[in-house]
């Protein structure tokens, strides 16, 4: 039985593959997307329990994707974790303003990612946005 459905979004196939393998080993169902447009349509169709989202994407940045998802009643409550190489204060601030639950920077430790996923899925009201 699946622990939940996670949408993994990154334009680097190797990152999607490695994260997907780890999530599947931990009992999650995984779907993937590689650009902003595909992410929005996949999220609306699949209604995942969580989205792992890169910021730097073709066809719409992660910030734009979050705004689109938050504007739809179907996807507004899906928790989102940014998983990105971007570390600017403006990226953090914009993520916080959009309501992203957590912000993890690349490179990341797999244990850190799994901890963030578990914490986000099992404490939906926590609002545990991170900036480290």
Secondary structure, 3 states (H helix, E strand, C coil): CCCCEEEEECCCHHHHHHHHHHHHHCCCEEEEECEHHHHHHHHHHHCCCEEEECCCCECCCHHHHHHHHHHCCCCCCCEEEEEECCCCHHHHHHHHHHCCCEEEECCCCHHHHHHHHHHHHHCCCCCCCCCC
